[in-house]
Amino acid sequence: MLYYALVFLVIALIAGVLGFGGIAGASAGIAQILFFLFLAFLIISLIAGVIKRA
């Protein structure tokens, strides 16, 4: 999932440089959503690991 966030971030950067504002905005939004989703899964996994060891 982090891979997809990075892919959409690169697409957004390339589209932004080339002047495609709508595509850049959409790709940046998708990348941001996927990044925070990945971050939430990371935190949940860390908490589950701590609970499992205890």
Backbone atoms as SQL, in Angstrom:
CREATE TABLE atoms (id INTEGER PRIMARY KEY, chain TEXT, resi INTEGER, resn TEXT, atom TEXT, x REAL, y REAL, z REAL);
INSERT INTO atoms VALUES
  (1, 'A', 1, 'MET', 'N', 0.829, -1.187, 0.000),
  (2, 'A', 1, 'MET', 'CA', 0.000, 0.000, 0.000),
  (3, 'A', 1, 'MET', 'C', 0.873, 1.250, 0.000),
  (4, 'A', 2, 'LEU', 'N', 1.975, 1.194, 0.711),
  (5, 'A', 2, 'LEU', 'CA', 2.897, 2.326, 0.689),
  (6, 'A', 2, 'LEU', 'C', 3.442, 2.533, -0.719),
  (7, 'A', 3, 'TYR', 'N', 3.621, 1.431, -1.444),
  (8, 'A', 3, 'TYR', 'CA', 4.083, 1.514, -2.830),
  (9, 'A', 3, 'TYR', 'C', 3.118, 2.342, -3.671),
  (10, 'A', 4, 'TYR', 'N', 1.807, 2.095, -3.515),
  (11, 'A', 4, 'TYR', 'CA', 0.819, 2.837, -4.284),
  (12, 'A', 4, 'TYR', 'C', 0.795, 4.309, -3.896),
  (13, 'A', 5, 'ALA', 'N', 0.996, 4.589, -2.616),
  (14, 'A', 5, 'ALA', 'CA', 1.051, 5.983, -2.182),
  (15, 'A', 5, 'ALA', 'C', 2.225, 6.696, -2.843),
  (16, 'A', 6, 'LEU', 'N', 3.362, 6.028, -2.908),
  (17, 'A', 6, 'LEU', 'CA', 4.529, 6.631, -3.555),
  (18, 'A', 6, 'LEU', 'C', 4.324, 6.787, -5.059),
  (19, 'A', 7, 'VAL', 'N', 3.665, 5.801, -5.690),
  (20, 'A', 7, 'VAL', 'CA', 3.390, 5.901, -7.130),
  (21, 'A', 7, 'VAL', 'C', 2.498, 7.103, -7.421),
  (22, 'A', 8, 'PHE', 'N', 1.431, 7.272, -6.642),
  (23, 'A', 8, 'PHE', 'CA', 0.536, 8.406, -6.860),
  (24, 'A', 8, 'PHE', 'C', 1.231, 9.728, -6.550),
  (25, 'A', 9, 'LEU', 'N', 2.150, 9.726, -5.579),
  (26, 'A', 9, 'LEU', 'CA', 2.909, 10.930, -5.287),
  (27, 'A', 9, 'LEU', 'C', 3.796, 11.311, -6.470),
  (28, 'A', 10, 'VAL', 'N', 4.463, 10.334, -7.066),
  (29, 'A', 10, 'VAL', 'CA', 5.313, 10.607, -8.234),
  (30, 'A', 10, 'VAL', 'C', 4.468, 11.088, -9.409),
  (31, 'A', 11, 'ILE', 'N', 3.312, 10.472, -9.624),
  (32, 'A', 11, 'ILE', 'CA', 2.414, 10.916, -10.700),
  (33, 'A', 11, 'ILE', 'C', 1.983, 12.357, -10.458),
  (34, 'A', 12, 'ALA', 'N', 1.670, 12.679, -9.203),
  (35, 'A', 12, 'ALA', 'CA', 1.251, 14.046, -8.874),
  (36, 'A', 12, 'ALA', 'C', 2.378, 15.040, -9.128),
  (37, 'A', 13, 'LEU', 'N', 3.599, 14.672, -8.757),
  (38, 'A', 13, 'LEU', 'CA', 4.732, 15.576, -8.979),
  (39, 'A', 13, 'LEU', 'C', 4.990, 15.794, -10.463),
  (40, 'A', 14, 'ILE', 'N', 4.955, 14.732, -11.242),
  (41, 'A', 14, 'ILE', 'CA', 5.180, 14.852, -12.683),
  (42, 'A', 14, 'ILE', 'C', 4.071, 15.673, -13.329),
  (43, 'A', 15, 'ALA', 'N', 2.821, 15.396, -12.955),
  (44, 'A', 15, 'ALA', 'CA', 1.698, 16.141, -13.516),
  (45, 'A', 15, 'ALA', 'C', 1.757, 17.610, -13.110),
  (46, 'A', 16, 'GLY', 'N', 2.201, 17.877, -11.891),
  (47, 'A', 16, 'GLY', 'CA', 2.329, 19.263, -11.437),
  (48, 'A', 16, 'GLY', 'C', 3.385, 20.020, -12.219),
  (49, 'A', 17, 'VAL', 'N', 4.506, 19.355, -12.500),
  (50, 'A', 17, 'VAL', 'CA', 5.576, 19.994, -13.268),
  (51, 'A', 17, 'VAL', 'C', 5.119, 20.272, -14.696),
  (52, 'A', 18, 'LEU', 'N', 4.349, 19.348, -15.266),
  (53, 'A', 18, 'LEU', 'CA', 3.888, 19.508, -16.642),
  (54, 'A', 18, 'LEU', 'C', 2.677, 20.426, -16.762),
  (55, 'A', 19, 'GLY', 'N', 2.084, 20.803, -15.637),
  (56, 'A', 19, 'GLY', 'CA', 0.994, 21.769, -15.666),
  (57, 'A', 19, 'GLY', 'C', -0.394, 21.179, -15.709),
  (58, 'A', 20, 'PHE', 'N', -0.529, 19.901, -15.425),
  (59, 'A', 20, 'PHE', 'CA', -1.848, 19.279, -15.394),
  (60, 'A', 20, 'PHE', 'C', -2.387, 19.377, -13.975),
  (61, 'A', 21, 'GLY', 'N', -3.027, 20.482, -13.651),
  (62, 'A', 21, 'GLY', 'CA', -3.455, 20.752, -12.281),
  (63, 'A', 21, 'GLY', 'C', -4.458, 19.768, -11.730),
  (64, 'A', 22, 'GLY', 'N', -5.457, 19.403, -12.531),
  (65, 'A', 22, 'GLY', 'CA', -6.490, 18.483, -12.049),
  (66, 'A', 22, 'GLY', 'C', -5.939, 17.112, -11.746),
  (67, 'A', 23, 'ILE', 'N', -5.109, 16.601, -12.619),
  (68, 'A', 23, 'ILE', 'CA', -4.515, 15.275, -12.427),
  (69, 'A', 23, 'ILE', 'C', -3.568, 15.302, -11.229),
  (70, 'A', 24, 'ALA', 'N', -2.798, 16.373, -11.111),
  (71, 'A', 24, 'ALA', 'CA', -1.858, 16.482, -9.989),
  (72, 'A', 24, 'ALA', 'C', -2.603, 16.525, -8.661),
  (73, 'A', 25, 'GLY', 'N', -3.674, 17.286, -8.623),
  (74, 'A', 25, 'GLY', 'CA', -4.454, 17.378, -7.384),
  (75, 'A', 25, 'GLY', 'C', -5.092, 16.063, -7.000),
  (76, 'A', 26, 'ALA', 'N', -5.646, 15.371, -7.981),
  (77, 'A', 26, 'ALA', 'CA', -6.287, 14.083, -7.704),
  (78, 'A', 26, 'ALA', 'C', -5.259, 13.053, -7.249),
  (79, 'A', 27, 'SER', 'N', -4.131, 12.994, -7.925),
  (80, 'A', 27, 'SER', 'CA', -3.095, 12.030, -7.559),
  (81, 'A', 27, 'SER', 'C', -2.518, 12.334, -6.187),
  (82, 'A', 28, 'ALA', 'N', -2.327, 13.603, -5.887),
  (83, 'A', 28, 'ALA', 'CA', -1.812, 13.981, -4.568),
  (84, 'A', 28, 'ALA', 'C', -2.815, 13.615, -3.475),
  (85, 'A', 29, 'GLY', 'N', -4.082, 13.794, -3.747),
  (86, 'A', 29, 'GLY', 'CA', -5.111, 13.423, -2.774),
  (87, 'A', 29, 'GLY', 'C', -5.143, 11.932, -2.513),
  (88, 'A', 30, 'ILE', 'N', -5.044, 11.134, -3.575),
  (89, 'A', 30, 'ILE', 'CA', -5.027, 9.679, -3.425),
  (90, 'A', 30, 'ILE', 'C', -3.780, 9.249, -2.662),
  (91, 'A', 31, 'ALA', 'N', -2.639, 9.845, -3.003),
  (92, 'A', 31, 'ALA', 'CA', -1.394, 9.499, -2.308),
  (93, 'A', 31, 'ALA', 'C', -1.495, 9.833, -0.822),
  (94, 'A', 32, 'GLN', 'N', -2.100, 10.948, -0.500),
  (95, 'A', 32, 'GLN', 'CA', -2.241, 11.352, 0.900),
  (96, 'A', 32, 'GLN', 'C', -3.154, 10.391, 1.655),
  (97, 'A', 33, 'ILE', 'N', -4.259, 10.007, 1.049),
  (98, 'A', 33, 'ILE', 'CA', -5.188, 9.068, 1.691),
  (99, 'A', 33, 'ILE', 'C', -4.510, 7.727, 1.933),
  (100, 'A', 34, 'LEU', 'N', -3.799, 7.216, 0.909),
  (101, 'A', 34, 'LEU', 'CA', -3.125, 5.930, 1.059),
  (102, 'A', 34, 'LEU', 'C', -2.017, 5.995, 2.105),
  (103, 'A', 35, 'PHE', 'N', -1.313, 7.115, 2.176),
  (104, 'A', 35, 'PHE', 'CA', -0.251, 7.255, 3.171),
  (105, 'A', 35, 'PHE', 'C', -0.821, 7.191, 4.579),
  (106, 'A', 36, 'PHE', 'N', -1.893, 7.922, 4.837),
  (107, 'A', 36, 'PHE', 'CA', -2.468, 7.918, 6.173),
  (108, 'A', 36, 'PHE', 'C', -3.110, 6.572, 6.505),
  (109, 'A', 37, 'LEU', 'N', -3.654, 5.898, 5.505),
  (110, 'A', 37, 'LEU', 'CA', -4.185, 4.559, 5.716),
  (111, 'A', 37, 'LEU', 'C', -3.057, 3.603, 6.100),
  (112, 'A', 38, 'PHE', 'N', -1.932, 3.696, 5.400),
  (113, 'A', 38, 'PHE', 'CA', -0.763, 2.888, 5.726),
  (114, 'A', 38, 'PHE', 'C', -0.268, 3.193, 7.133),
  (115, 'A', 39, 'LEU', 'N', -0.244, 4.448, 7.480),
  (116, 'A', 39, 'LEU', 'CA', 0.204, 4.856, 8.813),
  (117, 'A', 39, 'LEU', 'C', -0.717, 4.295, 9.896),
  (118, 'A', 40, 'ALA', 'N', -2.013, 4.304, 9.647),
  (119, 'A', 40, 'ALA', 'CA', -2.967, 3.746, 10.612),
  (120, 'A', 40, 'ALA', 'C', -2.755, 2.243, 10.776),
  (121, 'A', 41, 'PHE', 'N', -2.532, 1.520, 9.660),
  (122, 'A', 41, 'PHE', 'CA', -2.267, 0.085, 9.738),
  (123, 'A', 41, 'PHE', 'C', -0.972, -0.198, 10.486),
  (124, 'A', 42, 'LEU', 'N', 0.030, 0.653, 10.318),
  (125, 'A', 42, 'LEU', 'CA', 1.290, 0.491, 11.035),
  (126, 'A', 42, 'LEU', 'C', 1.074, 0.625, 12.539),
  (127, 'A', 43, 'ILE', 'N', 0.338, 1.627, 12.941),
  (128, 'A', 43, 'ILE', 'CA', 0.075, 1.844, 14.366),
  (129, 'A', 43, 'ILE', 'C', -0.730, 0.690, 14.947),
  (130, 'A', 44, 'ILE', 'N', -1.727, 0.219, 14.217),
  (131, 'A', 44, 'ILE', 'CA', -2.534, -0.915, 14.675),
  (132, 'A', 44, 'ILE', 'C', -1.673, -2.157, 14.810),
  (133, 'A', 45, 'SER', 'N', -0.769, -2.384, 13.864),
  (134, 'A', 45, 'SER', 'CA', 0.122, -3.549, 13.928),
  (135, 'A', 45, 'SER', 'C', 1.061, -3.457, 15.116),
  (136, 'A', 46, 'LEU', 'N', 1.582, -2.263, 15.383),
  (137, 'A', 46, 'LEU', 'CA', 2.477, -2.098, 16.525),
  (138, 'A', 46, 'LEU', 'C', 1.747, -2.352, 17.841),
  (139, 'A', 47, 'ILE', 'N', 0.534, -1.850, 17.960),
  (140, 'A', 47, 'ILE', 'CA', -0.251, -2.058, 19.183),
  (141, 'A', 47, 'ILE', 'C', -0.585, -3.533, 19.342),
  (142, 'A', 48, 'ALA', 'N', -0.957, -4.187, 18.254),
  (143, 'A', 48, 'ALA', 'CA', -1.278, -5.628, 18.317),
  (144, 'A', 48, 'ALA', 'C', -0.048, -6.433, 18.717),
  (145, 'A', 49, 'GLY', 'N', 1.126, -6.045, 18.225),
  (146, 'A', 49, 'GLY', 'CA', 2.364, -6.739, 18.593),
  (147, 'A', 49, 'GLY', 'C', 2.689, -6.587, 20.068),
  (148, 'A', 50, 'VAL', 'N', 2.465, -5.401, 20.609),
  (149, 'A', 50, 'VAL', 'CA', 2.727, -5.168, 22.028),
  (150, 'A', 50, 'VAL', 'C', 1.749, -5.957, 22.889),
  (151, 'A', 51, 'ILE', 'N', 0.496, -6.001, 22.498),
  (152, 'A', 51, 'ILE', 'CA', -0.524, -6.741, 23.254),
  (153, 'A', 51, 'ILE', 'C', -0.239, -8.239, 23.185),
  (154, 'A', 52, 'LYS', 'N', 0.208, -8.720, 22.030),
  (155, 'A', 52, 'LYS', 'CA', 0.469, -10.148, 21.869),
  (156, 'A', 52, 'LYS', 'C', 1.635, -10.602, 22.753),
  (157, 'A', 53, 'ARG', 'N', 2.640, -9.759, 22.911),
  (158, 'A', 53, 'ARG', 'CA', 3.794, -10.113, 23.748),
  (159, 'A', 53, 'ARG', 'C', 3.455, -10.085, 25.234),
  (160, 'A', 54, 'ALA', 'N', 2.491, -9.275, 25.613),
  (161, 'A', 54, 'ALA', 'CA', 2.172, -9.114, 27.040),
  (162, 'A', 54, 'ALA', 'C', 1.329, -10.264, 27.569);
